[in-house]
């Protein structure tokens, strides 16, 4: 996702998708960014609830820009499973229009306001728990802020097994 944000020409707000989740659509130059082909002018990241579940979500990536493109089909690539609601609740995004009645499945909170002349930013909050019933406190939380199209570091907050000296970790 970081590479796609770096390659994007803007950092738009996510939109509620027709599959019960949210979609972040990034406009990218075809054949300029890795994995964006000449048949697409952008890439989408979308969350879709697992069939029959109200607590488990999946994150997909798809080459395309229509809101209905990223739909969890064989043409979409599943990248993260077992996404659960963060302990503070699903993040809202004030840039989404129209405002959805429910933020369930949204991973992209409102990014901080950038000073004039600064590059736009995109924020991500992701909580994964393989067994939320048996191990409700076993979730891995990751949050990041990245700027498009400049290559910058992302601060990740989580609880790793062993500290990574290249990142600042917190619980």
C-alpha positions as CSV (number, residue, x, y, z in Angstrom):
1,X,0.0,0.0,0.0
2,X,2.9,2.4,0.8
3,X,4.3,2.0,-2.8
4,X,0.9,2.8,-4.2
5,X,0.5,5.9,-2.0
6,X,4.0,7.1,-3.0
7,X,3.1,6.6,-6.7
8,X,-0.3,8.3,-6.4
9,X,-0.8,11.9,-7.7
10,X,-3.2,12.7,-4.8
11,X,-4.4,11.3,-1.4
12,X,-8.2,11.1,-1.7
13,X,-10.6,10.1,1.0
14,X,-12.0,6.6,0.9
15,X,-15.6,5.9,-0.3
16,X,-18.1,3.5,1.0
17,X,-18.3,0.6,-1.5
18,X,-21.4,-1.4,-2.5
19,X,-19.9,-4.6,-0.9
20,X,-20.2,-3.4,2.7
21,X,-16.7,-1.9,3.2
22,X,-14.6,1.0,2.0
23,X,-12.4,1.7,-1.1
24,X,-9.4,3.9,-1.4
25,X,-8.9,4.8,-5.1
26,X,-5.4,6.1,-6.1
27,X,-4.7,7.6,-9.5
28,X,-1.4,6.5,-10.8
29,X,0.5,6.8,-14.1
30,X,0.3,3.6,-16.1
31,X,3.6,1.8,-16.5
32,X,5.4,4.4,-14.3
33,X,4.7,2.8,-10.9
34,X,5.5,-0.9,-10.2
35,X,2.6,-3.2,-10.8
36,X,0.4,-0.6,-12.5
37,X,0.0,-1.7,-16.1
38,X,-0.9,0.3,-19.2
39,X,-4.5,-1.1,-19.0
40,X,-5.2,0.8,-15.8
41,X,-4.9,4.5,-14.6
42,X,-5.0,3.6,-11.0
43,X,-5.2,1.1,-8.2
44,X,-7.8,0.5,-5.5
45,X,-7.5,-0.9,-2.0
46,X,-10.8,-2.1,-0.5
47,X,-12.2,-3.8,2.5
48,X,-15.0,-6.3,2.2
49,X,-16.6,-8.2,5.1
50,X,-16.2,-12.0,5.1
51,X,-19.4,-13.6,4.1
52,X,-21.6,-14.4,7.1
53,X,-19.4,-12.5,9.6
54,X,-20.0,-9.1,11.2
55,X,-16.5,-9.0,12.8
56,X,-14.0,-10.1,10.1
57,X,-12.9,-8.1,7.1
58,X,-10.5,-8.7,4.2
59,X,-8.3,-6.2,2.4
60,X,-8.0,-6.5,-1.4
61,X,-6.0,-4.7,-4.1
62,X,-7.3,-4.2,-7.6
63,X,-6.0,-2.4,-10.7
64,X,-8.9,-0.1,-11.7
65,X,-10.6,3.1,-10.7
66,X,-14.4,2.5,-10.7
67,X,-15.9,2.1,-7.2
68,X,-17.3,-1.3,-8.1
69,X,-14.0,-2.7,-9.5
70,X,-12.5,-3.8,-6.2
71,X,-15.0,-6.5,-5.2
72,X,-13.1,-9.5,-3.8
73,X,-13.5,-11.5,-7.1
74,X,-10.7,-13.5,-8.7
75,X,-9.5,-10.3,-10.3
76,X,-8.8,-8.7,-6.9
77,X,-5.8,-9.7,-4.8
78,X,-6.4,-10.7,-1.2
79,X,-3.6,-9.1,0.9
80,X,-4.8,-9.1,4.5
81,X,-7.4,-11.3,6.3
82,X,-8.7,-11.3,9.8
83,X,-9.1,-7.5,10.0
84,X,-11.1,-6.6,13.1
85,X,-12.5,-3.4,14.6
86,X,-9.8,-1.4,16.5
87,X,-10.4,-1.1,20.2
88,X,-11.2,2.6,19.7
89,X,-13.7,1.8,17.0
90,X,-13.5,2.1,13.2
91,X,-11.9,5.4,12.2
92,X,-13.9,8.1,10.5
93,X,-12.8,10.2,7.6
94,X,-14.1,13.7,7.2
95,X,-13.2,13.8,3.5
96,X,-15.6,11.0,2.6
97,X,-18.7,12.2,0.7
98,X,-21.4,11.4,1.3
99,X,-20.8,10.6,4.9
100,X,-21.6,6.9,5.5
101,X,-24.0,5.9,8.3
102,X,-21.5,3.4,9.6
103,X,-17.6,3.4,9.4
104,X,-17.4,-0.4,9.8
105,X,-14.5,-1.7,7.6
106,X,-12.8,1.7,7.1
107,X,-9.0,1.6,7.5
108,X,-8.3,5.2,6.3
109,X,-8.9,7.9,9.0
110,X,-8.8,11.6,8.2
111,X,-5.2,12.5,7.5
112,X,-3.7,15.5,9.2
113,X,-4.0,18.8,7.5
114,X,-0.9,19.7,5.6
115,X,0.6,23.2,5.5
116,X,0.4,25.0,2.2
117,X,3.0,23.7,-0.2
118,X,3.3,20.4,1.6
119,X,2.5,17.1,-0.1
120,X,-0.9,15.4,0.7
121,X,-0.9,12.7,3.3
122,X,-2.7,9.4,3.7
123,X,-3.3,7.7,7.0
124,X,-4.0,4.0,7.6
125,X,-5.2,2.1,10.7
126,X,-5.3,-1.7,10.6
127,X,-6.1,-4.2,13.4
128,X,-5.6,-7.9,12.7
129,X,-6.7,-10.7,15.1
130,X,-6.8,-14.3,13.9
131,X,-8.8,-15.4,17.0
132,X,-10.7,-12.4,18.4
133,X,-13.0,-14.7,20.5
134,X,-10.4,-16.9,22.0
135,X,-7.7,-14.2,22.3
136,X,-9.4,-10.8,22.3
137,X,-6.2,-9.1,23.4
138,X,-4.0,-10.8,20.8
139,X,-4.6,-8.2,18.1
140,X,-1.8,-6.6,16.1
141,X,-2.4,-2.9,15.5
142,X,-0.6,-0.9,12.8
143,X,-1.0,2.7,12.0
144,X,0.8,4.8,9.5
145,X,1.0,8.1,7.8
146,X,2.5,8.6,4.4
147,X,2.8,11.4,2.0
148,X,2.2,11.2,-1.8
149,X,4.2,11.2,-4.0
150,X,7.3,11.8,-1.9
151,X,9.0,8.7,-0.5
152,X,9.0,9.1,3.3
153,X,9.1,6.7,6.3
154,X,5.9,5.4,7.9
155,X,5.6,5.2,11.7
156,X,4.1,1.9,12.6
157,X,2.6,1.3,16.0
158,X,2.1,-2.2,17.2
159,X,3.2,-4.9,19.6
160,X,6.0,-7.0,17.9
161,X,7.5,-10.2,19.2
162,X,10.9,-8.6,19.1
163,X,11.7,-4.9,18.8
164,X,12.7,-3.8,15.3
165,X,15.6,-1.3,15.6
166,X,14.5,0.4,12.4
167,X,11.1,1.4,13.7
168,X,9.6,3.0,16.8
169,X,7.1,0.6,18.4
170,X,4.5,1.3,21.0
171,X,1.5,-0.6,22.3
